[in-house]
Structure formats: structure tokens, C-alpha cells
Amino acid sequence: MTEQNSTATPVAEDVDTGDTINTIDTVDALETVEAIATDQSDTDQSDGDQPAADVSRETSSSAADRLEREGDVAADYLEKLLDVADLDGDIDVDIDGDRAAVAIVDSEEGRVPRRLVGRDGEVLEALQELTRLAVLAQTGERSRLMLDVAGHRAARRQALVARAGEAVEQVKSSDEPLSLEPMSPFERKVVHDAVAALGLQTESEGVEPHRHVVVLPS
């Protein structure tokens, strides 16, 4: 599903710093995203790193409408960003559970530059935050949308689910807690959910950037 460009220019204001982000006024959009990535910190607690347990009070139809709106705004913002940076890529929009899911994918014109992922996904995380800010500016509501670039998150999710399965087997065999390597909030959430689906419990320990998942015996 590919979204169309919007005529509006998304301007996002960070409510904590007052800094404005305007894609049309960005001299080099990609360098801006990469610069932000170097200072990116996991301060957005809306991601969470615990298994999903909240029950939304929204009706299914109103929630779906809200998520579709988030996806449309995000797609418009990202298409303009790609245009400013003169980069190839199409935008796919979907709904994944209780989040809008937006992906920049290879187009017929060319591949998405892997620079938009960055080392260990740093640029992707920064670009996701910018996109959430654009949605906030347009809708007035904070977004938990998930952004993927060139299938990076999808591949990482698959690897994490496999890692969670190995950890569960090890904990069941030893009957001892097992601490995994440090992970991002997105990665920890995937592991929490995968371990829970396999019948064990988890908790997070430590502080960023060393926060990690501990798999607990039953």
C-alpha cells in the first residue's frame, strides 16, 4: 500500500526542547537525521519494553481510523523527506496490532539507501522519532507508530524471536535466570512477547544503553 504525497508541509515541534523540524527547509535531510541519531536517547516511554497488557478503551473502528490517519500523515512526511534528500523508495502503510506500521521499501526506481538504517539501526530510530513528531504536529496526539526501512526491523524481529526461543530452552534446562545482551526498547519488547508466548516470564534490568531482558524460570 503506497500513500500519496500531501500538499501540506509537516512541521513538528518537540514539546521538550521547542526545536522545530521542517523537511522543506532542511538543507540536507539525510545528514540531519544522521546527526540526530548520534544523540538519540530512548526517552519515549510510549514504546514500552514489557509484554502488551493494556486494553484500549477506544472502539475498534475509532482506533483503526486513528491509526490509518497516523499512517497517512507519516507517509506524507516521509515522502517529502525522501524528495528533499533525493532518495529512492516507496512508502507502505499498515496497522500492526495497536500501532500504525510504516515502511520505506525499495521502489522500481531504485533501492532505499541503507544509510537510512545506520549502525545498529541508529538512523532508523532517529527517523522514526522525527516521523512521530510530524504526526504529533498534524494530529495533536502522540504516536507509537513503528517505522521500518528496507526490512531491517522485520529481519531483526525474526532473529530476536529465534534468540528468545533459545533462551527459553536454556532457562528451562538450567532452571536459572538468564540475562540477555543489551537491547533497544523495540528489541526488548519483541523478546518479552516471544518469551511470554513460550510460557516463561521476563523482566528488564539496567539503564540505557545497557538495559537488557532477563528470562526467568517458571
Contacts in CASP RR format, 6 or more apart in sequence:
PFRMAT RR
TARGET T0000
AUTHOR 0000-0000-0000
METHOD contacts of the structure
MODEL  1
MTEQNSTATPVAEDVDTGDTINTIDTVDALETVEAIATDQSDTDQSDGDQ
PAADVSRETSSSAADRLEREGDVAADYLEKLLDVADLDGDIDVDIDGDRA
AVAIVDSEEGRVPRRLVGRDGEVLEALQELTRLAVLAQTGERSRLMLDVA
GHRAARRQALVARAGEAVEQVKSSDEPLSLEPMSPFERKVVHDAVAALGL
QTESEGVEPHRHVVVLPS
1 92 0 8 1.000
1 93 0 8 1.000
1 94 0 8 1.000
2 75 0 8 1.000
2 90 0 8 1.000
2 91 0 8 1.000
2 92 0 8 1.000
2 93 0 8 1.000
3 71 0 8 1.000
3 72 0 8 1.000
3 75 0 8 1.000
3 76 0 8 1.000
3 79 0 8 1.000
3 91 0 8 1.000
3 93 0 8 1.000
4 75 0 8 1.000
4 76 0 8 1.000
5 76 0 8 1.000
5 79 0 8 1.000
5 80 0 8 1.000
5 83 0 8 1.000
6 72 0 8 1.000
6 73 0 8 1.000
6 76 0 8 1.000
6 79 0 8 1.000
6 80 0 8 1.000
8 76 0 8 1.000
8 138 0 8 1.000
9 22 0 8 1.000
9 23 0 8 1.000
9 24 0 8 1.000
9 80 0 8 1.000
10 22 0 8 1.000
10 23 0 8 1.000
10 73 0 8 1.000
10 76 0 8 1.000
10 77 0 8 1.000
10 80 0 8 1.000
10 134 0 8 1.000
10 137 0 8 1.000
10 138 0 8 1.000
11 20 0 8 1.000
11 21 0 8 1.000
11 22 0 8 1.000
11 134 0 8 1.000
11 137 0 8 1.000
12 20 0 8 1.000
12 21 0 8 1.000
12 130 0 8 1.000
12 133 0 8 1.000
12 134 0 8 1.000
12 136 0 8 1.000
12 137 0 8 1.000
13 19 0 8 1.000
13 20 0 8 1.000
13 21 0 8 1.000
13 133 0 8 1.000
13 137 0 8 1.000
14 21 0 8 1.000
14 133 0 8 1.000
15 136 0 8 1.000
21 130 0 8 1.000
21 133 0 8 1.000
21 134 0 8 1.000
23 29 0 8 1.000
23 77 0 8 1.000
23 80 0 8 1.000
23 81 0 8 1.000
23 84 0 8 1.000
24 80 0 8 1.000
24 84 0 8 1.000
26 32 0 8 1.000
26 81 0 8 1.000
26 84 0 8 1.000
28 85 0 8 1.000
29 81 0 8 1.000
29 84 0 8 1.000
29 85 0 8 1.000
30 85 0 8 1.000
30 87 0 8 1.000
30 113 0 8 1.000
30 115 0 8 1.000
30 116 0 8 1.000
33 81 0 8 1.000
33 116 0 8 1.000
33 123 0 8 1.000
33 126 0 8 1.000
33 127 0 8 1.000
33 130 0 8 1.000
34 115 0 8 1.000
34 118 0 8 1.000
34 123 0 8 1.000
34 126 0 8 1.000
36 126 0 8 1.000
36 129 0 8 1.000
36 130 0 8 1.000
37 118 0 8 1.000
37 121 0 8 1.000
37 122 0 8 1.000
37 123 0 8 1.000
37 125 0 8 1.000
37 126 0 8 1.000
37 127 0 8 1.000
38 122 0 8 1.000
40 122 0 8 1.000
40 125 0 8 1.000
40 126 0 8 1.000
40 129 0 8 1.000
41 208 0 8 1.000
42 184 0 8 1.000
42 185 0 8 1.000
42 208 0 8 1.000
44 129 0 8 1.000
44 132 0 8 1.000
44 185 0 8 1.000
46 142 0 8 1.000
46 144 0 8 1.000
47 144 0 8 1.000
47 185 0 8 1.000
47 186 0 8 1.000
47 189 0 8 1.000
48 185 0 8 1.000
48 189 0 8 1.000
49 185 0 8 1.000
49 188 0 8 1.000
49 189 0 8 1.000
49 192 0 8 1.000
49 204 0 8 1.000
49 211 0 8 1.000
49 213 0 8 1.000
50 189 0 8 1.000
50 192 0 8 1.000
50 204 0 8 1.000
51 189 0 8 1.000
51 192 0 8 1.000
51 193 0 8 1.000
51 196 0 8 1.000
51 202 0 8 1.000
52 98 0 8 1.000
52 193 0 8 1.000
56 63 0 8 1.000
56 98 0 8 1.000
58 66 0 8 1.000
63 98 0 8 1.000
64 95 0 8 1.000
66 141 0 8 1.000
67 95 0 8 1.000
67 98 0 8 1.000
67 99 0 8 1.000
67 100 0 8 1.000
68 93 0 8 1.000
68 95 0 8 1.000
68 100 0 8 1.000
69 139 0 8 1.000
70 100 0 8 1.000
70 135 0 8 1.000
70 139 0 8 1.000
70 143 0 8 1.000
70 145 0 8 1.000
71 93 0 8 1.000
71 100 0 8 1.000
71 102 0 8 1.000
71 135 0 8 1.000
71 145 0 8 1.000
72 93 0 8 1.000
73 134 0 8 1.000
73 135 0 8 1.000
73 138 0 8 1.000
73 139 0 8 1.000
74 93 0 8 1.000
74 100 0 8 1.000
74 102 0 8 1.000
74 131 0 8 1.000
74 134 0 8 1.000
74 135 0 8 1.000
74 143 0 8 1.000
74 145 0 8 1.000
74 147 0 8 1.000
75 91 0 8 1.000
75 93 0 8 1.000
75 102 0 8 1.000
77 130 0 8 1.000
77 131 0 8 1.000
77 134 0 8 1.000
77 135 0 8 1.000
78 91 0 8 1.000
78 102 0 8 1.000
78 104 0 8 1.000
78 131 0 8 1.000
78 147 0 8 1.000
79 91 0 8 1.000
81 127 0 8 1.000
81 130 0 8 1.000
82 88 0 8 1.000
82 89 0 8 1.000
82 104 0 8 1.000
87 112 0 8 1.000
87 113 0 8 1.000
87 116 0 8 1.000
88 106 0 8 1.000
88 107 0 8 1.000
88 109 0 8 1.000
88 110 0 8 1.000
88 111 0 8 1.000
88 112 0 8 1.000
88 113 0 8 1.000
89 104 0 8 1.000
89 105 0 8 1.000
89 106 0 8 1.000
89 107 0 8 1.000
89 109 0 8 1.000
89 110 0 8 1.000
89 111 0 8 1.000
89 112 0 8 1.000
90 104 0 8 1.000
90 105 0 8 1.000
90 106 0 8 1.000
90 107 0 8 1.000
91 102 0 8 1.000
91 103 0 8 1.000
91 104 0 8 1.000
91 105 0 8 1.000
92 102 0 8 1.000
92 103 0 8 1.000
92 105 0 8 1.000
93 100 0 8 1.000
93 101 0 8 1.000
93 102 0 8 1.000
93 103 0 8 1.000
94 100 0 8 1.000
94 101 0 8 1.000
94 102 0 8 1.000
94 103 0 8 1.000
95 101 0 8 1.000
96 146 0 8 1.000
98 144 0 8 1.000
99 144 0 8 1.000
99 145 0 8 1.000
99 146 0 8 1.000
100 143 0 8 1.000
100 144 0 8 1.000
100 145 0 8 1.000
100 146 0 8 1.000
101 145 0 8 1.000
101 146 0 8 1.000
101 148 0 8 1.000
102 131 0 8 1.000
102 145 0 8 1.000
102 146 0 8 1.000
102 147 0 8 1.000
102 148 0 8 1.000
103 147 0 8 1.000
103 148 0 8 1.000
103 149 0 8 1.000
103 151 0 8 1.000
104 112 0 8 1.000
104 116 0 8 1.000
104 147 0 8 1.000
104 148 0 8 1.000
104 149 0 8 1.000
104 150 0 8 1.000
105 112 0 8 1.000
105 150 0 8 1.000
105 151 0 8 1.000
106 112 0 8 1.000
106 150 0 8 1.000
111 150 0 8 1.000
112 149 0 8 1.000
112 150 0 8 1.000
114 150 0 8 1.000
115 123 0 8 1.000
116 123 0 8 1.000
116 124 0 8 1.000
116 127 0 8 1.000
116 149 0 8 1.000
116 150 0 8 1.000
117 123 0 8 1.000
117 124 0 8 1.000
117 149 0 8 1.000
117 150 0 8 1.000
117 152 0 8 1.000
118 124 0 8 1.000
121 152 0 8 1.000
124 147 0 8 1.000
124 148 0 8 1.000
124 149 0 8 1.000
124 152 0 8 1.000
124 153 0 8 1.000
125 184 0 8 1.000
127 147 0 8 1.000
127 149 0 8 1.000
128 145 0 8 1.000
128 146 0 8 1.000
128 147 0 8 1.000
131 143 0 8 1.000
131 145 0 8 1.000
131 147 0 8 1.000
132 142 0 8 1.000
132 143 0 8 1.000
132 144 0 8 1.000
132 145 0 8 1.000
135 141 0 8 1.000
135 143 0 8 1.000
135 145 0 8 1.000
136 142 0 8 1.000
136 143 0 8 1.000
146 153 0 8 1.000
146 186 0 8 1.000
147 153 0 8 1.000
148 154 0 8 1.000
153 186 0 8 1.000
156 187 0 8 1.000
156 190 0 8 1.000
157 190 0 8 1.000
160 183 0 8 1.000
160 187 0 8 1.000
160 190 0 8 1.000
160 191 0 8 1.000
160 194 0 8 1.000
161 190 0 8 1.000
161 194 0 8 1.000
163 180 0 8 1.000
163 191 0 8 1.000
164 190 0 8 1.000
164 191 0 8 1.000
164 194 0 8 1.000
164 195 0 8 1.000
164 198 0 8 1.000
164 215 0 8 1.000
165 194 0 8 1.000
165 195 0 8 1.000
165 198 0 8 1.000
167 178 0 8 1.000
167 180 0 8 1.000
167 191 0 8 1.000
167 195 0 8 1.000
167 215 0 8 1.000
168 195 0 8 1.000
168 198 0 8 1.000
168 199 0 8 1.000
168 200 0 8 1.000
168 215 0 8 1.000
170 178 0 8 1.000
170 215 0 8 1.000
171 177 0 8 1.000
171 178 0 8 1.000
171 200 0 8 1.000
171 215 0 8 1.000
171 216 0 8 1.000
171 217 0 8 1.000
172 200 0 8 1.000
172 217 0 8 1.000
172 218 0 8 1.000
174 217 0 8 1.000
175 217 0 8 1.000
176 217 0 8 1.000
177 214 0 8 1.000
177 215 0 8 1.000
177 216 0 8 1.000
177 217 0 8 1.000
178 214 0 8 1.000
178 215 0 8 1.000
179 205 0 8 1.000
179 212 0 8 1.000
179 213 0 8 1.000
179 214 0 8 1.000
180 191 0 8 1.000
180 212 0 8 1.000
180 213 0 8 1.000
180 214 0 8 1.000
180 215 0 8 1.000
181 212 0 8 1.000
182 209 0 8 1.000
182 210 0 8 1.000
182 211 0 8 1.000
182 212 0 8 1.000
183 191 0 8 1.000
183 211 0 8 1.000
183 212 0 8 1.000
183 213 0 8 1.000
188 204 0 8 1.000
188 211 0 8 1.000
188 212 0 8 1.000
188 213 0 8 1.000
191 202 0 8 1.000
191 213 0 8 1.000
192 202 0 8 1.000
192 204 0 8 1.000
192 213 0 8 1.000
195 201 0 8 1.000
195 202 0 8 1.000
195 213 0 8 1.000
195 215 0 8 1.000
196 202 0 8 1.000
199 218 0 8 1.000
200 215 0 8 1.000
200 216 0 8 1.000
200 217 0 8 1.000
200 218 0 8 1.000
201 215 0 8 1.000
201 216 0 8 1.000
201 218 0 8 1.000
202 213 0 8 1.000
202 214 0 8 1.000
202 215 0 8 1.000
202 216 0 8 1.000
203 213 0 8 1.000
203 214 0 8 1.000
203 216 0 8 1.000
204 211 0 8 1.000
204 212 0 8 1.000
204 213 0 8 1.000
204 214 0 8 1.000
205 211 0 8 1.000
205 212 0 8 1.000
205 214 0 8 1.000
206 212 0 8 1.000
END
